[in-house]
Amino acid sequence: CCEIVPWYAAGEEVWLLFLPDWAASLSFSEDILLNGQMLEKGEKVEAGADKNYGNMSAFEVDCGGEPLHMEAVELSRLPALFIDTATGNLESLKQDKKNEEEIMLSAFDMTGEGETKASGRMHCRGNVTFEMAEKKSYTLEFAQSVDFYGMGAAGKWILLSNVFDSTSIRNYLTFYMAERMNLYGTPEAQWVDLFANGEYQGIYLLCEKVEIGEERLDIRDQDRISAEQNDLEAVKKSAFYVISDNGQEVVSKGFRLEKEPEDISGGYLLELEAMPERYAEGKSGFISDQGQRVVIESPKYASPSQVSYISGLYQKLEDTLYSGDETQKEAFLEYMDLDSITGKYLIEEFSKNVDASMSSCFLYKPEDAVSTKLYAGPVWDYDRAYGNMSNLGEGLDMRTPEDLYVRDGYYGTPFWLYFCLNPVFEENVRKVYKEEMLPLIEECVQEKIPLWEEQIRASVYADLRRWPDKEEEVRDFQGLSYEEKVDRLKEFMTVRAAWLKQEWGVDSDG
C-alpha cells in the first residue's frame, strides 16, 4: 500500500527495514536475490507467525553481486503516517523553520485500514528542538480540515518528536492529566509511526494545535471575523508599535484594522513569554507594568482597541495580585477563573516544568456573554519535565522531586509566585491537590504509564536505532533501558507527590 525505504544504520553496518505491526507481507520494487532465493519484482514475502517475515528478520539482499545486510524491525501496534514531500526529502525544512514543503499524506490506523488521504504543507516547528535536535518536530497545514483518529477535523496538526524525552510519554501523560482535571482546550493526541518519502522517521505524537477553533479551544474566533471584514494583506502592512519611555522595548503592538468585530471582549488566546526574542517574533502583544511579556496569539492581527482591551484586563488581574492588600485577597477572582488557574498551576508544579514561567504558558478569554474572566490553559510542552532536565545553575537541580520550582519563579517573571502568596488560591491548591490530583497521580503511576509503556515499547526501541546519536537531556539516563527510564519517571512522580503532600500539609486521609 505504501513504499518503505530501508535506512542504513552506519554504527551497526546494517540496513534496517522498519515495518508497521500490521504489515503482513513484503513485496520488493525490483528483482532481488533474497537469502539465495530469486524473487521477482512485486513478489510477496509473507510474514511468519512471529512477525519475522518467514524467519527472515535478518537477511541479505543481492545488490549487483554484493550482499546487503538487512534487518526487518517490527514497530508497535500504532497508527502510521506516510508523508511524501514535493522534493522527495526533508533537507530544506531542516535549514529554516520558514521553509515549507508541499506534501501528500496517507494516514492508517493501527490495523493498516481506514486510510485517510490529504494534501497540504509542512514545516519545522519548535525552538530548542529545532536548534539542537536532528529529529525535528513539524507543523502540518491542510487546505481542507482533516480528522485524524477521531480527534476532530481541523486544518493544522502538530507532529511532536519528543526528542528530549526518551520515554515518549511525558507530553501524552500531561495531556491525560489535564483532561481529567477539566482544563478546557487540552489537546488530544495519538502516538504514530512516521514515514517520510518511505524512510522511517521514528515515533511521534500527532496532536492538536493550541488554537481557537470548533474542535480545539472553542471560543469566539475574532481572527475569522476580521478576515471576513478586512483585506488581510492590507492589514499586514498597517502594523503599529508603542515604545517604552526609555525606548528599549515595544510595550504594545498590533495592526490597524479598517473594520474590527463589534464585540471585542473575546475570544483571546494569550501566551506568556519571558524571552524578549520570542516576544519580538509575535505579531501582536503587550508588556505589563510588572514586565510580563504577553503574545496575543489570537487575534493574531489585533487592533489597537483589542490590544488595549485585553492588556487592560490582564493589568487589572496583575494589580490585584501584586497589591499586597490583605483586605482584597479575593479581588483577583473578578478577573481570573479560580479552578483553571489552580489546575494549571498544579500541572506545572507537580511536573516541575522548566517552561512554566518562561514560555508555552497560555491564557484565554471568551467573549463577555460567556465569561468576563481570564482562564488558564491549554497545557503545552512537557517533554523537559518530571525530572527530565539538566541543572539550571544557582543550586537548582531540576532532576530532584523536591523544591517548589514554579512558585519561586526562578526564571521569567513571578507570575505564579503572586498567585501562591494569595491565601484563597493557596487553599484551593491544597483542596484540588488532595481531592483530584493525588488519586490521578496514583492512577497514572500504577495503571496508565505501564499500559502506555507496553503500547509503544517496540516503536521507542526502533526510534533509538533510527536516531542513535540523539542527545539525552539528562545525563543520568544514559545507558538505561527503556523500561528503566520509564521507572525513573514513575519514581519521580511518586516521590514528588509525597513531597508536595507534606509541603502543603495535605492529609489525604482526613
C-alpha positions in Angstrom: 0.0 0.0 0.0 2.9 2.4 0.8 6.6 2.3 -0.1 9.0 1.7 2.7 12.7 2.5 2.1 15.4 0.8 4.2 17.6 3.0 6.3 21.4 2.4 6.7 22.5 2.3 10.4 26.1 3.1 10.0 27.0 2.2 13.6 25.6 -1.2 13.1 26.6 -1.7 9.5 23.2 -2.9 8.6 20.2 -1.7 6.5 17.1 -1.5 8.7 13.7 -2.1 7.3 11.2 -0.6 9.7 7.8 -2.3 9.4 4.4 -1.4 10.9 2.9 -4.1 13.1 0.1 -4.6 10.6 2.4 -5.3 7.6 1.5 -9.0 6.8 3.7 -9.2 3.8 6.5 -7.5 1.9 6.9 -7.0 -1.9 10.0 -5.6 -3.5 10.2 -3.0 -6.2 13.0 -4.8 -8.1 14.0 -8.3 -8.8 16.2 -9.4 -5.9 18.1 -12.4 -4.6 16.8 -12.9 -1.0 18.7 -15.4 1.1 19.8 -17.3 -2.0 16.2 -17.3 -3.5 15.4 -15.1 -6.5 12.3 -13.1 -6.1 10.7 -11.3 -9.0 9.6 -7.7 -8.8 6.3 -7.4 -6.8 6.5 -11.0 -5.4 5.4 -11.1 -1.8 7.2 -12.5 1.2 4.6 -13.4 3.8 5.3 -12.7 7.5 5.7 -15.6 9.8 3.6 -16.2 12.9 6.2 -14.4 15.0 6.2 -11.5 12.6 9.8 -12.0 11.5 8.8 -12.4 7.8 9.3 -16.1 7.3 12.2 -16.3 9.7 13.9 -13.5 7.8 14.1 -10.8 10.4 17.8 -10.7 9.4 18.7 -11.4 5.8 20.9 -10.4 2.8 19.8 -8.9 -0.4 21.9 -9.2 -3.5 22.9 -5.8 -5.0 25.0 -6.1 -8.1 26.7 -9.2 -6.7 27.4 -7.5 -3.4 25.3 -8.7 -0.4 23.4 -6.0 1.6 22.9 -7.0 5.2 19.3 -6.1 6.2 17.1 -6.5 9.2 13.3 -6.2 9.5 12.4 -4.1 12.5 8.9 -4.5 13.7 7.2 -1.5 15.2 4.5 -1.2 17.9 0.8 -1.6 17.1 0.3 2.0 16.3 -1.2 4.1 13.6 1.2 5.1 10.8 1.6 8.3 8.8 3.2 8.2 5.4 4.2 11.6 4.0 5.6 12.3 0.6 7.2 15.7 0.0 7.5 17.5 -3.3 11.3 17.4 -3.3 11.5 13.8 -2.1 13.4 14.7 1.1 13.3 16.9 4.3 16.5 18.7 3.9 15.2 22.2 3.0 12.8 22.0 6.0 15.7 21.4 8.4 17.5 24.5 7.2 14.9 27.1 8.3 11.6 26.9 10.1 10.2 29.3 7.4 10.8 26.7 4.7 7.8 24.7 3.6 7.2 21.6 1.5 4.1 20.6 -0.4 3.1 17.1 0.9 0.8 14.2 0.2 -0.2 12.3 3.3 -1.7 8.9 4.0 -2.8 8.0 7.5 -3.5 4.4 8.5 -5.0 3.1 11.7 -3.3 0.5 13.9 -4.7 -2.3 11.8 -3.5 -0.8 8.5 -7.1 0.1 7.5 -9.1 3.3 7.4 -6.7 5.2 5.2 -7.1 9.0 5.3 -5.5 11.0 2.5 -4.8 14.7 2.5 -2.6 17.2 0.7 -1.1 20.3 2.2 2.1 21.8 3.5 4.7 21.0 6.1 7.4 22.9 8.0 9.5 22.5 11.1 8.4 24.0 14.4 9.8 24.5 17.9 12.7 26.4 19.4 15.1 24.2 21.4 14.1 21.2 19.4 14.7 22.8 16.1 18.0 24.3 17.1 19.5 21.4 19.0 18.0 18.1 17.7 18.3 16.3 14.4 14.9 14.7 14.9 12.6 17.6 14.2 9.1 18.4 15.1 6.7 19.5 12.4 3.5 21.5 11.7 1.1 20.1 9.1 -1.3 22.5 7.4 -4.1 21.4 5.1 -6.3 23.4 2.8 -9.3 21.4 4.0 -9.9 20.3 7.6 -8.9 16.7 8.3 -9.9 14.4 11.1 -7.2 12.1 12.3 -8.2 9.1 14.5 -11.4 10.7 15.7 -9.8 13.8 17.3 -11.9 16.2 15.3 -11.4 17.9 11.9 -9.0 20.8 11.7 -6.6 22.4 9.2 -3.5 22.4 11.4 -1.8 19.5 13.2 1.4 19.1 15.1 3.9 16.2 15.0 6.0 16.3 18.2 9.3 14.5 18.0 9.6 14.2 21.8 13.3 14.0 21.1 14.4 15.1 24.6 12.1 12.6 26.3 13.4 9.1 25.7 10.2 7.6 27.2 8.0 9.5 24.7 5.4 9.5 27.4 5.6 12.9 29.2 3.6 15.0 26.9 0.9 12.4 26.5 0.8 11.9 30.3 0.3 15.6 30.9 -2.5 15.9 28.3 -4.2 13.0 30.0 -3.9 14.5 33.5 -5.0 18.0 32.3 -8.1 16.5 30.6 -9.0 14.6 33.7 -8.7 17.8 35.7 -11.1 19.5 33.3 -8.6 22.0 31.8 -10.6 23.2 28.8 -9.0 23.0 25.4 -6.5 20.3 26.3 -5.0 18.9 23.0 -6.0 15.4 22.0 -3.1 13.3 20.9 -2.1 10.0 19.3 1.2 8.2 19.0 2.1 7.4 15.4 5.0 5.9 13.5 6.1 8.5 10.9 7.5 7.7 7.4 8.7 10.5 5.1 9.3 9.6 1.5 9.3 6.0 2.6 12.0 6.4 5.2 11.2 5.8 8.8 11.4 8.9 11.0 10.6 7.5 14.4 7.7 7.5 16.9 5.9 10.9 17.0 3.0 12.4 18.9 0.3 13.6 16.5 -1.7 16.2 18.4 -4.0 19.1 18.1 -2.5 22.6 17.8 -3.2 25.1 20.6 -5.5 27.4 18.8 -9.1 28.8 18.7 -11.4 26.5 16.7 -14.6 24.4 16.9 -12.6 21.3 17.5 -9.9 23.0 19.6 -10.3 25.9 22.0 -13.9 26.5 21.1 -14.4 30.2 21.9 -15.3 33.1 19.6 -12.8 33.5 16.7 -12.0 37.2 16.2 -9.4 36.3 13.5 -12.1 34.7 11.4 -14.4 37.7 11.8 -11.7 40.2 11.0 -10.7 38.2 7.9 -14.3 38.4 6.7 -14.4 42.2 7.2 -10.9 43.2 6.1 -8.3 42.8 3.4 -5.7 40.9 5.4 -2.9 41.7 3.0 -3.5 45.4 3.6 -3.8 44.8 7.4 -0.4 43.2 7.5 1.1 46.4 6.2 -0.5 48.5 8.9 1.4 47.5 12.0 1.6 49.9 15.0 4.0 49.9 17.8 4.1 51.7 21.2 7.7 52.0 22.5 8.6 52.2 26.2 9.6 55.6 27.7 13.3 54.5 27.7 13.0 53.4 24.1 14.2 49.9 24.9 11.2 47.7 24.1 7.9 47.6 22.4 5.3 47.7 25.1 2.2 47.4 22.8 1.9 46.2 19.2 -0.8 45.2 16.7 -2.4 46.2 13.4 -4.8 48.9 12.3 -8.0 47.2 11.1 -10.3 49.1 8.7 -13.2 47.3 10.5 -13.0 45.4 13.7 -15.5 43.0 15.3 -18.4 44.7 17.0 -17.7 42.7 20.2 -14.0 42.8 21.1 -14.5 41.2 24.5 -13.4 37.8 23.2 -12.1 35.4 22.3 -8.4 35.9 23.0 -5.6 33.4 23.2 -2.5 34.7 25.1 1.0 33.2 25.6 3.1 34.5 28.5 6.7 34.9 27.3 9.9 35.5 29.4 12.3 35.7 26.4 12.4 39.1 24.6 13.3 37.5 21.2 10.2 35.2 21.3 8.0 38.1 22.3 9.5 40.1 19.4 8.5 37.4 16.9 4.8 37.7 17.9 2.6 39.7 15.6 0.6 41.3 18.4 1.2 41.7 22.1 1.9 43.9 25.1 4.1 44.1 28.2 2.5 44.6 31.6 3.6 47.0 34.3 5.5 44.2 36.1 7.3 43.4 32.9 5.4 40.3 31.8 5.6 39.9 28.0 2.4 38.6 26.5 2.0 37.5 22.9 -1.6 37.7 21.6 -1.8 34.5 19.6 -5.4 35.2 18.6 -6.5 37.6 17.2 -3.1 37.5 15.6 -3.7 40.8 13.9 -5.1 42.6 16.9 -6.4 46.2 16.5 -5.4 49.0 18.9 -8.8 48.6 20.6 -8.3 44.8 21.0 -4.8 45.2 22.4 -6.0 47.8 24.8 -8.9 45.7 25.9 -7.1 42.5 26.7 -4.0 44.2 28.1 -6.2 46.3 30.4 -7.9 43.1 31.7 -4.6 41.4 32.3 -3.3 44.5 34.1 -6.3 44.6 36.4 -5.5 41.0 37.3 -1.9 41.7 37.9 -2.6 44.8 40.0 -4.9 42.9 42.4 -2.2 40.1 42.8 0.7 42.5 43.3 -1.1 45.0 45.6 -0.4 43.1 48.8 -3.7 44.4 50.3 -4.8 41.6 52.7 -8.4 43.0 52.7 -8.6 42.4 48.9 -7.5 38.8 48.9 -10.5 37.7 46.7 -10.2 40.6 44.3 -8.3 38.6 41.7 -11.4 36.3 41.3 -13.1 39.1 39.4 -10.5 38.7 36.6 -9.3 35.1 36.7 -11.2 31.8 36.9 -10.0 30.0 40.1 -10.5 26.4 39.0 -8.5 26.7 35.8 -5.6 28.6 37.3 -5.4 26.1 40.2 -5.4 23.2 37.8 -2.8 24.7 35.6 -0.5 25.6 38.5 -0.8 22.0 39.9 0.2 20.6 36.5 3.2 22.9 36.2 4.4 22.5 39.8 3.9 18.7 40.0 5.7 18.1 36.7 8.4 20.7 37.6 8.1 22.0 34.1 11.1 24.1 33.1 9.0 26.3 30.8 6.3 27.1 33.4 7.4 30.8 33.8 9.3 31.1 30.5 7.2 30.1 27.5 4.3 27.9 26.3 2.1 29.2 29.2 -1.3 30.0 27.7 -4.4 32.0 29.0 -7.6 32.5 27.1 -10.6 34.8 27.4 -14.1 34.0 25.9 -16.5 36.8 24.9 -18.2 38.5 27.8 -21.5 36.7 27.1 -19.8 33.5 28.1 -17.4 34.9 30.8 -15.8 38.2 31.8 -12.7 36.4 33.2 -9.4 35.0 32.0 -8.8 31.3 32.1 -5.6 29.3 32.3 -4.7 26.9 29.6 -4.5 25.0 27.4 -1.5 23.0 28.6 1.5 22.6 26.2 5.1 21.3 26.1 6.2 18.9 28.9 9.0 16.8 27.3 11.5 18.5 29.6 9.6 18.0 32.8 9.1 15.3 35.5 12.9 15.3 36.3 13.9 15.2 32.6 16.0 18.4 32.7 19.6 19.2 33.4 20.6 21.5 36.3 19.9 25.2 35.7 22.6 26.5 37.9 22.3 28.5 41.1 21.9 25.3 43.1 18.7 24.4 41.3 18.5 20.7 40.4 15.6 20.0 38.1 16.1 16.3 38.5 15.1 16.2 42.1 11.5 15.7 43.1 11.8 18.3 45.8 11.6 22.2 45.6 8.7 24.5 44.6 10.3 25.5 41.3 7.3 27.1 39.7 6.1 29.0 42.8 9.5 30.5 43.4 9.7 31.8 39.8 13.4 31.0 39.2 13.1 32.1 35.5 10.8 34.6 33.9 8.5 36.9 35.8 7.0 35.9 39.1 3.6 35.2 37.6 2.9 32.1 39.7 4.5 33.4 42.9 1.9 36.1 43.4 -0.9 33.6 43.0 0.8 31.3 45.5 1.1 34.2 48.0 -2.7 34.6 47.9 -4.5 32.7 50.7 -7.6 32.0 48.6 -5.5 30.5 45.8 -3.3 28.6 48.2 -6.3 27.0 50.0 -7.8 25.9 46.6 -4.5 24.4 45.6 -4.5 22.2 48.7 -8.1 21.2 48.2 -7.7 20.2 44.5 -4.4 18.5 45.1 -5.9 16.3 47.8 -9.3 15.5 46.1 -8.4 15.3 42.5 -4.7 15.2 41.7 -3.4 12.7 44.2 -5.8 9.9 43.1 -5.0 10.9 39.5 -1.2 10.6 40.0 -1.7 7.1 41.6 -3.8 6.0 38.7 -1.2 7.2 36.2 1.8 5.6 38.0 0.0 2.3 38.8 -2.1 1.8 35.7 -1.8 4.2 32.8 2.0 4.5 32.4 2.6 0.7 32.4 -0.1 0.4 29.8 1.4 3.1 27.6 4.9 1.7 28.1 3.7 -1.6 26.7 1.8 0.0 23.9 4.7 2.0 22.4 7.8 0.0 23.5 8.7 -1.6 20.2 8.5 1.8 18.4 10.6 3.5 21.0 13.3 1.0 20.6 13.1 1.3 16.8 13.3 5.1 17.3 16.5 4.7 19.3 18.0 2.7 16.4 16.9 5.3 13.9 18.3 8.1 15.9 21.3 6.6 17.7 23.1 9.9 18.2 20.3 11.8 19.8 21.2 13.7 22.9 19.9 12.6 26.3 18.6 15.6 28.1 19.6 14.1 31.5 23.0 12.5 31.7 21.8 10.1 34.4 19.5 8.4 31.9 22.3 7.4 29.5 22.9 3.7 29.4 19.5 2.8 30.9 17.0 0.6 29.1 13.6 2.0 28.1 12.0 0.2 30.9 14.4 1.7 33.4 13.8 5.2 32.0 10.0 4.7 32.5 10.7 3.5 36.0 12.6 6.8 36.7 9.6 8.7 35.5 7.2 6.8 37.8 9.7 7.2 40.7 9.9 10.9 40.2 6.1 11.2 40.2 5.7 9.1 43.3 8.3 10.9 45.4 7.2 14.3 44.2 3.6 13.5 45.0 4.6 12.6 48.6 6.9 15.6 49.0 4.2 18.1 47.8 1.7 16.4 50.1 4.0 17.1 53.0 5.0 20.6 51.8 1.3 21.7 51.5 0.3 19.9 54.7 -2.3 17.8 52.9 -3.8 14.9 54.8 -5.2 12.6 52.1 -7.0 10.5 54.8 -8.6 13.5 56.7 
